[in-house]
Amino acid sequence: MRTTWASDPAASRGRLHPEPGGELRGPRDAFQRDRDRIIHSISFRRLRHKTQVFLAPDGDHFRVRLTHSLEVAQIGRTIARVLGLNEDLTEALCLAHDIGHPPFGHAGEAALKTALTGQGGFDHNGHTLRALMEMESPYPCWNGLNLTWETLEGLAKHNGPVRTPGWALKAADAAFPLELTERSSLEAQVAAIADDIAYDNHDIDDGLRAGLLTLEQLLEVPIVGRGWDRVRARYPDIAESRLIGELVRAQIGEMVTDLIDETGRRVVAAGIETAQDVRLSPNALSGFSDAMREDERNLKRFMYANLYHHPRQLAAADVAGVVVSGLFDAYRANPSALPVEWRERLPGDEPWRSRHIADFIAGMTDRYAAARYREVVGPIDLPEGF
């Protein structure tokens, strides 16, 4: 049952471009339509070949941006249902939160940020808004997916209120003011933490599968060690290799339960009655308890030290940076190498000329970027897949 502080599609602030009311396709409300537009977008489909943790993995069992986004949506929707929030808005935000990532994940983002030094830089969160409001073009009368204000607001504030937006986010805000310095909806706050819960735990699974983490290492992390003891107590006669999935599931469940309990407590303590009360709150209303927040931070520190900054990962990131920066330099020096539809729209003046080239590169999948590098720059040896 929807609570009074849930976002209400009937009370949406609308879309940037008015749409004829008589052309609704099926019995869907505004947030359901947003979710469906995201799923049907080209940008969303491309996530299936974009890095999550491992660079262009050869193994079929590793996560990519698409599967990660689906897992975030599953977690987010579960939390929203228990808290009485709008499940469709939560799901839309979870599905779209990584659409702005360039090829090769954070390594690709760092390379584009450096390439656009002096031209405004690059930020994947701002690029998410740019992709959804400008670059997608499935409709005849306007650019973008024409998503509701609530969906765009939640994506803009994925990491909380924004006081120093980059150029892409500034442009989105100028076109459709998103109240960047205020809190986002509870649905958006839940989606952001569902993202943390998903990658905190699923990256453990992938790290173990790739052989970059060991169970012995992981058990030194307090929350993992406690969870493993409980799993082993329940299944004392089962081989350890069969219990990794149970460990991950149990840990996700523990985090989700803590988040639900703490969020409910904060909402009541703050006297929240409406969705607007949520936005005017001086503090975040969705979050972990103090104890769980410390556990989650310890887990993140471990993952950065032992997985994300593993020597093999850093070596892969170096190669990824070469690919992305090399593509940018090549297209900047020789725009005729761009596909015709991108070449024809290439601005003549900076910073938009460089930003246009970055837009093209940011939309690439890992494998497409590697293929284009070999075509316009030269040979490149990508790290061996896991």
SULNORMO-V920471 format. One record per residue. RES is the residue in three letters. SS is DSSP state (@ for helix, = for strand, . for the rest). BURIAL is b if it has 9 or more other C-alpha atoms within 8 Angstrom, else e. Layout:
res ss burial
RES SS BURIAL
RES SS BURIAL
This chain:
res ss burial
MET . e
ARG . e
THR . e
THR . e
TRP . b
ALA . b
SER . b
ASP . e
PRO @ e
ALA @ e
ALA @ e
SER . b
ARG . e
GLY . e
ARG = b
LEU . b
HIS . e
PRO . e
GLU . e
PRO . e
GLY @ e
GLY @ e
GLU @ e
LEU . e
ARG . e
GLY . e
PRO . e
ARG . e
ASP . e
ALA @ b
PHE @ b
GLN @ b
ARG @ b
ASP @ b
ARG @ b
ASP @ b
ARG @ b
ILE @ b
ILE @ b
HIS . e
SER . b
ILE @ e
SER @ b
PHE @ b
ARG @ b
ARG @ b
LEU @ b
ARG @ b
HIS @ b
LYS . b
THR = b
GLN . b
VAL . b
PHE . b
LEU . b
ALA . b
PRO . b
ASP . e
GLY . e
ASP . e
HIS . e
PHE . e
ARG . b
VAL = b
ARG @ b
LEU @ b
THR @ b
HIS @ b
SER @ b
LEU @ b
GLU @ b
VAL @ b
ALA @ b
GLN @ b
ILE @ b
GLY @ b
ARG @ b
THR @ e
ILE @ b
ALA @ b
ARG @ b
VAL @ e
LEU @ b
GLY . b
LEU . b
ASN . b
GLU @ b
ASP @ b
LEU @ b
THR @ b
GLU @ b
ALA @ b
LEU @ b
CYS @ b
LEU @ b
ALA @ b
HIS . b
ASP . b
ILE . b
GLY . b
HIS . b
PRO . b
PRO . b
PHE . b
GLY @ b
HIS @ e
ALA @ b
GLY @ b
GLU @ b
ALA @ b
ALA @ b
LEU @ b
LYS @ b
THR @ e
ALA @ b
LEU . b
THR . e
GLY . e
GLN . b
GLY . b
GLY . b
PHE . b
ASP . b
HIS @ b
ASN @ b
GLY @ b
HIS @ b
THR @ b
LEU @ b
ARG @ b
ALA @ b
LEU @ b
MET @ b
GLU @ b
MET @ b
GLU . b
SER . b
PRO . e
TYR . e
PRO . e
CYS . e
TRP . e
ASN . b
GLY . b
LEU . b
ASN . b
LEU . b
THR = b
TRP @ b
GLU @ b
THR @ b
LEU @ b
GLU @ b
GLY @ b
LEU @ b
ALA @ b
LYS . b
HIS . b
ASN . e
GLY . e
PRO . b
VAL . b
ARG . e
THR . e
PRO . e
GLY . b
TRP @ b
ALA @ b
LEU @ b
LYS @ b
ALA @ e
ALA @ b
ASP @ b
ALA @ e
ALA @ e
PHE . e
PRO . e
LEU . b
GLU . e
LEU . b
THR . e
GLU . b
ARG . b
SER . b
SER . b
LEU @ b
GLU @ b
ALA @ b
GLN @ b
VAL @ b
ALA @ b
ALA @ b
ILE @ b
ALA @ b
ASP @ b
ASP @ e
ILE @ b
ALA @ b
TYR @ b
ASP @ b
ASN @ b
HIS @ b
ASP @ b
ILE @ b
ASP @ b
ASP @ b
GLY @ b
LEU @ b
ARG @ e
ALA @ e
GLY . e
LEU . b
LEU . b
THR . e
LEU @ e
GLU @ e
GLN @ e
LEU @ b
LEU . b
GLU . e
VAL . b
PRO @ b
ILE @ b
VAL @ b
GLY @ b
ARG @ e
GLY @ b
TRP @ b
ASP @ e
ARG @ e
VAL @ b
ARG @ b
ALA @ e
ARG @ e
TYR . e
PRO . e
ASP . e
ILE . e
ALA . e
GLU @ e
SER @ e
ARG @ e
LEU . b
ILE @ b
GLY @ e
GLU @ b
LEU @ b
VAL @ b
ARG @ e
ALA @ b
GLN @ b
ILE @ b
GLY @ e
GLU @ e
MET @ b
VAL @ b
THR @ e
ASP @ b
LEU @ b
ILE @ b
ASP @ e
GLU @ b
THR @ b
GLY @ b
ARG @ e
ARG @ b
VAL @ b
VAL @ e
ALA @ e
ALA . e
GLY . e
ILE . b
GLU . e
THR . b
ALA @ b
GLN @ e
ASP @ b
VAL @ b
ARG @ b
LEU @ e
SER . b
PRO . e
ASN . e
ALA . e
LEU . b
SER . b
GLY . b
PHE . b
SER . b
ASP @ e
ALA @ e
MET @ b
ARG @ b
GLU @ e
ASP @ b
GLU @ b
ARG @ e
ASN @ b
LEU @ b
LYS @ b
ARG @ e
PHE @ b
MET @ b
TYR @ b
ALA @ b
ASN @ b
LEU @ b
TYR @ b
HIS . b
HIS . b
PRO @ e
ARG @ e
GLN @ b
LEU @ b
ALA @ b
ALA @ b
ALA @ b
ASP @ b
VAL @ b
ALA @ b
GLY @ b
VAL @ b
VAL @ b
VAL @ b
SER @ b
GLY @ b
LEU @ b
PHE @ b
ASP @ e
ALA @ b
TYR @ b
ARG @ b
ALA @ e
ASN . e
PRO @ b
SER @ e
ALA @ e
LEU . e
PRO . e
VAL @ e
GLU @ e
TRP @ b
ARG @ b
GLU . e
ARG . e
LEU . b
PRO . e
GLY . e
ASP . e
GLU . e
PRO . e
TRP @ b
ARG @ b
SER @ b
ARG @ b
HIS @ b
ILE @ b
ALA @ b
ASP @ e
PHE @ b
ILE @ b
ALA @ b
GLY . b
MET . b
THR . b
ASP @ b
ARG @ e
TYR @ e
ALA @ b
ALA @ b
ALA @ e
ARG @ b
TYR @ b
ARG @ b
GLU @ e
VAL @ b
VAL . b
GLY . e
PRO . e
ILE . e
ASP . e
LEU . e
PRO . e
GLU . e
GLY . b
PHE . e
